[in-house]
Amino acid sequence: MSFEQAVADFPMSRINENFPNADYTPWHLLEHIRLGQEDILDFIKNPSYRERGWPEEYWPKKLQKATPADWEKSIEGFKRDFKELRRMIKRLEN
């Protein structure tokens, strides 16, 4: 399943529900993926890169709730950074 398939038509009423046997929600996981990818991109691009603190700078706060706008912002941030990483890789291939 692609990223786009995983987030397409995701029910907004469930973005803040904890997964079974987990203390995080679908939005927490989405934001964690986005933050991790953002950190990788920063590491590659930034000569003054600063290592992030684990785990607090890689996950939203446990009780933090997302709005549908937050959900979309996380998706768009992930897609933007992924697109930039792909461009960087293609330049290396040429």
C-alpha positions in Angstrom: 0.0 0.0 0.0 1.4 3.4 -0.9 1.4 6.4 1.4 -1.4 8.0 -0.6 -3.5 4.9 -0.4 -3.0 4.7 3.4 -4.2 8.2 4.0 -6.8 8.5 1.3 -10.3 8.8 2.7 -9.1 8.2 6.2 -12.1 8.8 8.5 -11.5 12.1 10.3 -13.5 10.8 13.3 -10.8 8.2 14.0 -7.5 10.2 13.6 -7.3 10.7 17.4 -8.3 7.1 18.5 -5.6 5.0 20.0 -4.6 1.9 18.1 -5.4 -1.3 20.0 -2.7 -2.1 22.5 -0.9 1.2 21.7 -0.6 4.6 23.3 -0.6 6.5 20.0 -3.2 7.4 17.4 -3.2 7.4 13.5 -2.3 11.1 13.6 0.6 10.5 16.1 2.0 7.9 13.7 1.6 10.1 10.7 3.3 13.0 12.4 6.1 10.7 13.6 6.8 9.6 10.1 6.7 13.2 8.9 9.1 14.3 11.6 11.5 11.5 11.0 11.6 12.1 7.3 12.0 15.9 7.9 15.0 15.1 10.2 16.6 12.9 7.5 16.2 15.7 5.0 17.7 18.3 7.4 20.6 16.0 8.1 21.4 15.7 4.3 20.9 19.4 3.5 22.0 21.4 6.6 25.8 21.7 7.3 24.8 23.0 10.8 22.5 20.0 11.5 21.5 19.5 15.1 20.5 16.1 16.2 17.0 16.0 17.6 16.1 14.7 21.0 14.7 11.2 21.2 11.8 10.5 21.5 10.3 13.9 22.3 11.3 15.6 19.0 10.1 12.7 16.9 6.6 12.3 18.3 3.7 14.6 19.2 2.8 14.7 22.8 0.8 11.6 23.9 -2.4 13.6 24.7 -2.1 16.0 21.8 -5.2 15.9 19.5 -5.2 16.7 15.8 -7.8 18.5 13.8 -8.6 17.6 10.2 -6.4 20.6 9.2 -3.5 19.1 11.3 -4.0 15.8 9.5 -3.8 17.5 6.1 -0.8 19.6 7.2 1.1 16.4 8.2 0.2 14.7 4.9 1.3 17.7 2.8 4.6 18.1 4.8 5.4 14.5 4.3 4.7 14.7 0.5 6.7 17.9 0.1 9.8 16.5 1.9 9.4 13.1 0.1 9.3 14.9 -3.3 12.5 16.8 -2.4 14.3 13.6 -1.3 13.3 12.0 -4.6 14.7 15.0 -6.6 18.0 14.8 -4.6 18.3 11.1 -5.4 17.5 11.6 -9.1 20.3 14.2 -9.3 22.7 11.7 -7.9 21.6 9.1 -10.4 22.4 11.4 -13.4 
